[in-house]
Structures are given as C-alpha cells and as structure tokens.
Amino acid sequence: MARTSTRCVLGVLALTLAAILLCDCPTALAQPKKSDSVVKVDCKTDKPDADGKQTVTITLDIENGWHVYANPVENEDLTNAQTAINVASKGKLENVKVEYPAGKLQQDSGEKYKIYEGRVAIKAQVKRTKGDNSPLEITVTLQACNDKTCLLPATIKKELP
C-alpha cells in the first residue's frame, strides 16, 4: 500500500510541477510575432476606364516606432526583406506597374538602407484584358523592424471587387 501512495504523491507532484512551469513561462509557449501585427494594409481601386486601365492604392499603416524596408531598399543584404506588391486577377492582366515611393535613408552601424515609416501609399497601375471584371488579388510581402528587433516577415492578402 505504501508503494501505491508514494506513486500517487510523485504523480501529483510531477503534474503540479508541470503546471507551474507552464504557467510561469507563457513566453516559451507564445508564437513569435509576425510583421502584420504592427503593419495594417488597406487597398482601394478606381473603376477600369474604357481601355481597362485602373489605379490601385495600397496603404501601409506602420505602428509608431516600427519600419518596413522600402523598395528598392538599396542594400543588397536586405533585398529579400524589401516590401513587395503583387497584383493578380483570375483573368489575365495585360500589364501591372507598381510605383513604390522613395524610402527614407537610414544608417545603422555603417550600413545604409531605405525604409518606410508611418503611413505610406503605394500605387499600382493595372491594365486588364478586355471583358475582365474579376476581383483583383493584392499580395503585400513585408518585414517590420524597430531599433531592437525584427519581426517575422508577413504576407498580407486583400481582394478588391
């Protein structure tokens, strides 16, 4: 009988210890934050004209204290982290031209690169094929950083009628 009691006590202690460790270490269980937690994306478009041309405006709202890498970032080591916009449609698009605004030059430990901060509007000129009125699919890929850390990159998708 003593052996059974000892096993029960040890089992309860092990479960209690596991519960304490789990409750005391929420950061160990937390998922890493992604860039879309500090950057919000809004998209608007005008109606296609008679030639099928339309303008899409993609607005990035970047939380204070954070930045995303501009396009072009003008630093070869950061090219994969620069903000990228893709516009697609179920129908084939004849032409898409994204006009990225100039970024703000940043210097950090001798490295130079360009960033976007605050509210940034990016324009895309789209030419649709004749008769295409399917929704536009906007994909924004970006990575947010502050002066101490970078968040995981994020891909944000929006659909416009």
N, C-alpha and C positions, 0 to 999 in steps of 0.2 A: 504494500500500500504506500510506503514511503517513497518508493521509486516513481510511482504514478503521480504523486503530489509534487515531487521535485520537477518532473517533466512538465506538469501543468504550470508551475511557477515560472520555470525557464521559458516556456512558450509565451506566457503573458508578458514577461519582461522583454522578450525579443520583439513582440508586437508593439509594446509600449515604446521601446527604443526606436523602432522603425517609424512609428507615428510622429515621435518628437523630431526625428531627423527630417522627415518630410515636411513637417510644419515649420521648422526652423530655417529651411533652405528653399524658399519659394523661387529665388533667382536661379537655382540649379535646375528647376523644372520649367522655368519660363522659356518660351520660344524667343529667339533673337528677333529684335525689331527690324522691320523692313522699311525701306525708304518711303513707301506710301503712307506710313504713319505720321510723317511730318510734311508731306507734299500732297496737296489736293489738285486734281485736274478737272477742268471744265472745258467743254467743247461746244462751239456754235458754228453754224454754217448758214450761208445765204442760199437762196434757190438757184439752181442752174440757169444760166442765161440760154438764149436761143442756140448758141454753139455748144452747150453742155459744160461751160466753164462755171466754176463756183469757188468761193473762198471759204476755207475752214480756219477758224481761230481757236487755237488750243491755249488755254490759260493755265499756267502753273502758279499755285499759291503755296509758297515755301514759308514754313514757320520761321519766326524771328530767331536768329542765332544759327540757322542751318543754311546750306547752299547745295546746289547741284552743279555738276560740271557742264560748262557751255559746249556748244557745238559750232565751230570747232573749239576744242579745249586748248589747242596749241601746245600740247605736251605729249610727246609720243608715248610716255609711260602711262598716261591716263586716257588714251584713246578709247579703250573698251568701256570706260566709265562715263563717257560723254553722253549727254541727253540725245535721244534719237526718237524721231517721229516716223511712223509708218501709216499710210492711208491706203485702205483697200476697199473693194466692193465685190459683191457677188458677181456683178457684171464686170467686164474688163475695163479698167481705166486707161485712157489713151496716154495721159500724162499726169504726173504728180511732181510738183516742185515745192519743197519745204524751204521757207525763208527764216532761218534762225537769226535772232537778234545778236548783236555783238555782246560778248560777255564782259564782265569786269575783270581786269587783270589782277591776279593775286600772286603774292610771293610768300613762300614758306620754306625756310631752311635752304635758301638758294634756288629752289625750284620755282619756275613760273608756270602759271596755267590760268585759264579763264573760267569764271563761274557765273551762275545766275543766282540772285537773291531776291527775296520779297515776291512781288507779283510780276510775272513775265508772260508776254503774249507772243506766241509763235504762229505765223501764218503759213498756210499751205494752199497753193493754187492747184485745183484739180480740174481735169478735162475728162468728162465722161463720154463713153461711146453713145452713139445715137440710141435713144429709147431706154437707156439705163436709168432707172429711178429707184434702184435697190438702196438700202441703208449703207452709209459709209461706216467702215470699221476703223477706228483710230486706235493705234497702239503707241504708248509712250513708255520708253525704257529709260530709267534714270537711276542715279545713286546719290543719296543725300549724306552730307558730312557736316560736322561742326569743327571747332578748333581742337577737339579732343579725340573724336572717333568718327568712323563712317558706319552707316547702317548697311544692311544687306541691300543689294540692288532690287528694284521692283519693276514689274511690267504692269502697266495700268491700261485696261482696255475700255473703250467707250464706243457706243453705237449711236449714230445720228441718222434720223429719218431723211 
